[in-house]
Amino acid sequence: MLRRFTSGRARTRLSVAAMAMTLAATVSGCGLLGGDDSGDSAAQSGSGSIEKTKVKVGVLPVVDVAPFYLAVEQGYFKEEGLDVEPVVMGSGPAAISGILNGDLDIAFTSYPAPLLAQSTKVADFKIVADALAAKPGHLVVVAPPNSALKKPADAPGKRIAITARNSMTDLAPMSVLKTEGVAYDQVQWVEMSFPNMITAMQNGEVDGAVTAEPWVTIAEKQLGATPVFDAASGPTAEIPMSGFVAVSGNGKFATTSPNTIAAFQRALGKAQAQATDRPKMEQMFVKYAKIDKETAQLVTISTYSTSLEANRIQRVANLMKEFGVIKGDLDVASMIPNAGTTGK
């Protein structure tokens, strides 16, 4: 029932190191950064005119993109003169590769992958729009009822499932454990997909798991799993999780289409401002994330951003640097188009 949702969300959390290698291979193999991306660009003259009316956006069948689909269904993109085509991708890396090779104009992704790629100069990424930030209950370390993992201090030596190393599923809980003085480096992090975490906990293969909605709710329903601690708390409280990105450079969308990006921001921002309307969001969860109605009614809805602020996303880069994923400093402000203007 949740298989389609599972594969998209789980793969989004692939190792950012592997992602960087994939992107590097894609760029070097195809010579993409110097290509001509004329496509179906309208190239209209005049201040504020849209350069490209037809925009392909790579998305995943996950709860994070519910406002995007709301903007499509409510006609907000059309009001801005945009013909937005959602292209459902099988994974986050596939979506990023899509914008690199020109098959997509914009791609939805969790932040660690493009930030690492930017830091290693794989490509020049621009953050088009912020998607959502975790709120209490969205990213949670859970354990089955019979587990010895009951509190943060129990974590050292325990086997805790994550989707991938150097992703939000291990960086965020490590930050919380570090703040509480717990030896996070003694945790046995075990990589697997979200649905496999439930089976692994049930079979005693792991002591707990770092789950993101709707898997927090699913684990509670299916296993009677209980929260050990919230991974988005303390130093990671309300940390940005994901956004929409594009690639800048000679002939690339983020360089050639600033007015189109501004129009996209306005339309998406209008929809994300309605994310507090739970019935609307639940409809999008069921229709596009392919989760059942009962689960949709129970999941924690995170905070969908209506602005694009470099200092907020900088927290992710700083977290990655703290744990050695990024070497040196990465200035996220350089990744914001038009000096930080946002959709209204």
N, C-alpha and C positions, 0 to 999 in steps of 0.2 A: 504493500500500500504506500510505503514511503520511499521506495527504492529510488525513484527518479530524483527526489529531493536529496536523498542521502549522498549519491555519487557526486552531485554538484557541490554540496556544502563541504563534504569531507575533503575533496580534492583541492578546494580553495586553500586548505591549510597545509598544502605540500611544503616541504622544506624550502625555505627561501634560498638556501645555498644552491639547491638543485635548480630552482627557478632561475637564478642568476646565470648558471651555466647554460641552461636551455636558451635563455634570451641571448646570451653571448654567441652561441652557435648559430642562432637564427639570423642575427645581425651580420656576423662575419660571412655566413654562407650566401646571403642574398644581397648584400650591399644595400640595405634598405634605407639607411639614413640619408643617402644622397639621391634617392629616387624622385621621380615626378609623380605627384599624387593629384593630378588634375581631375580624374574621375568625372563625376557629374556636377562639378562645382559651377555655381551660377555666376560667380565673379561679378556681382553687381557693383555699380559705382555709387558713390554717395555715402555720407557719414551714417553709420549704424545699419547699413543694409547687410542682409545675410549673404555670406559668401557661398554657402552650400546648403540647399534646402533639404536634400535627402541625406539623412544621417543614420548610419548603422551603429547600433550600440550592443556590445557583447554583454550578456547578463547570465546569471546562474539562477536556477530555480530554487531560490532561498528567500527567507523572510526579509533579509536586508533590502531587497529591491522592491518591496511592496509599494512604496510611494512612487517609484518610477512607473510601474504598471498603472497606478492610479492616474498619473499624469497622462498616460497614453489613453486610457479609457475615458477620462473626463475632457479630452481634447485640448489640454493645456499646451502641448507642443504645437499643435495645429494653430492655436491662437497666436503663437509666436512665428508662424510661417514655416514651421519645421515638419517634415514628413519623417518621423522617427521609426525606424524598423528595429524592433528587438530581435536579437539573434541569440538564441539559447545555446550556451557553450557547455561542453562536458566538464570543464575544469577551469580554475583560475589561470593557470599557465596557458591554456589554449586561448583564453580571451586576450591575455597580454600579447601572445604571439600574433593574434589577429590584428591588433593595432600596429604592431611592428611591420607586418607584411602588407598592410594596406587593405586587408579584407574588412576591417572595422575602423570606425573613426574614434570611438570612445569605448572603454571597457570598464566594467565593474570588477573590483578586486579588493581583497583584504590588504591592509597597508604594508606589512613587512616586505612582501615581494618587490613592489616597485621602489620602495625606499632603499632596499639593498642593491637593486639593480642600478638605481641612480647613484648610490655611493661608490659603486665600482665602475661607473661611467659606461655601462652597457648601452644606455640610450639616455636621451634627455626627456624625462617624463614630466608632464604637467598634471596637477591635480585639478580636474574640472569642477568637481563638486564633492563635498563631504556626504557620506551616506548616514551612518549611525554611530553612536557611541554607546558603550555598554552601560547599563544601569543595574542596580542590584537585582540579582536573579537571572541575569542573561548569561554570564560565563561563570560556572560554578564547579567546584571540585565536589563530587558526590561519591558515596560509597554504599554498597549493599548493607542491609541490616546486620549481617553476621561478620562484617569486616572489622579488623583491629584498627582500622583508620577511622578515628572518631573526632579528632581535633588536629589543628595544624602541627602541634608539637609531635604528633604521631608519624608525620610524613617521612622522616629519614629512614631509609631502609625499606620503605614500602614500594610496591609496584603500582605506579599510577599511569593510566593510559592517557596519551595525547595523540593528536593527529600527526604531528611532525615536530621535530626539534627546530628551534629558532623560529617558531610561530607564536601567535598570541596564546596558544594553548599551553605552552611551557613558560614563555617569558612573563606573562601576567602572574601566574601563581608563584613563580620563583621570586618575583618582586615582593609579593605579599609575605612569603615565608622569610625572605631576607630581612624585611622590616621588623618582623616579629622575633628575629634572632634564631630562626630555625635553619638548620644546615640543609639548605635546598640542594646543594651539590651531592648529597648522599641519597637523594630520591632516585629510584630506578624508573626513569621515564620510558614507557613502552609505547611505540608508535603503532597506531591502527586507525581504522575509520570509525566514525561515530557509531554506526549500528553495531559494529563488531565489539565496541566497548561494552555494550549491554550484555552480549553473550559472554564476553570475557569475565565480567564481574559475576555473572550468574554461575559460571563454571569455576570460579575461584582462581582464575588465571592472573587477575590483577586485584589489588586491594581497593582501588578506586579509579575514578576517571575525571578528566577535565572536560566538561560538557558545555555546549552552547545551545541556546534555544533553537529549535524546539526539543533538543535532546535532553535538556534538564527535565522538562515536563514528561517526556517519554520514559526516561529512566525511573522517575518517581512513580508513574502509572504502572509500568511493567514489572519493576523489581521491588518497589517500595524503597528505592534508594533515598538516602537522606543527605542533606548538605553538610559538608565538612567545613568549608569556608568559601566565601565569595572571592573569585579570582580577580574581579574588577572592584576592588575595595582598597581603602588606604591609598597607597601611592598610585594605584591604577584605577581609582574610582572614576567612572564616566570617561574612560580612555577611548578615543576614537578607534573604531574597528575596521572600517572599510570606506571606500569612496569610488568615484569614477575618474579614470585617468585617460590621458591622450599623450601622443608623442609629438615633440617639437623638433624642428630641424628643417633643412632645405626641402620644401615641397610637402611637409608634414602638416597634418590637420591642425594641431595646436598653434602652428605658426601662420598658416594661410587663412584660418577661419575664426578670428577672435570674436566677431560679431555673432557668428553661429553659436559659439561657446557661451556667450553672454545670454543669448536667447534660450539655450538649453538650461542654463543656470536658473533663469527666471521661472521657467515652466516647472522644473523639478522642485525648486524652492516653494512654489505655490502648493504643490502636492505634499511636500514634506511638512508644511505648516499644518496640514490636516491629519497628520499621523496620530494626533491625540484622539481622533474619532475612531474608537476601537472597532465598531461594526464595519467600517470601511476597510480597515486594515485586515480584519479577519476574512473578509471576502477575498481580498488579494492573496492571503496566505493559502486559502483553500484552492483557489483557482490556479495560481501560478506556482506556489511552493509545493502543491500536491500533498498537503497534510489534511487529515480529516477534521471535520467541523468541531468535534469535541476537543481535540488537541489545540486547535486554533483559538478556542475560547479560554484556554488555560495558560498559554504561553505568555511569558513576560515580554511586553513590547518595549523595545529600547528607545532611546532618544534619537530621533531623526533630525539632523541639523538643517537649519534654514540659512546658514551662513558658512563661509569658507574662511577659516582663520588659521593662519600658519602656526601660531603659537600653540594651538590645541593639538594639531597633528605632529608638531615638534616633539611632543611627549612620547610618541611612538619611536621616533628616531633616537631620542635620548635613552629610552628603555633598551633599544637594540644595542646602542653603544655601551651601556652599563654592563651588559652581559656578553660583550665581545663579538656580537654579530656584525656590527658596523665598526670599521676601524677609522678613527678620527672623527671629525665633526661633519654632520650633514645639515646644511641650512635649508629647512623645508620651505622657507619664504621664497627661495629661488625656484620652487616648483609650482608656485601659485601664479596663474596667468594674470596679467594686467595689475600687478602690484597688489594683489589681494582683493580685487573687486569680487562681489558675490551676487548670487541671484537673490532677488527680493520677492 
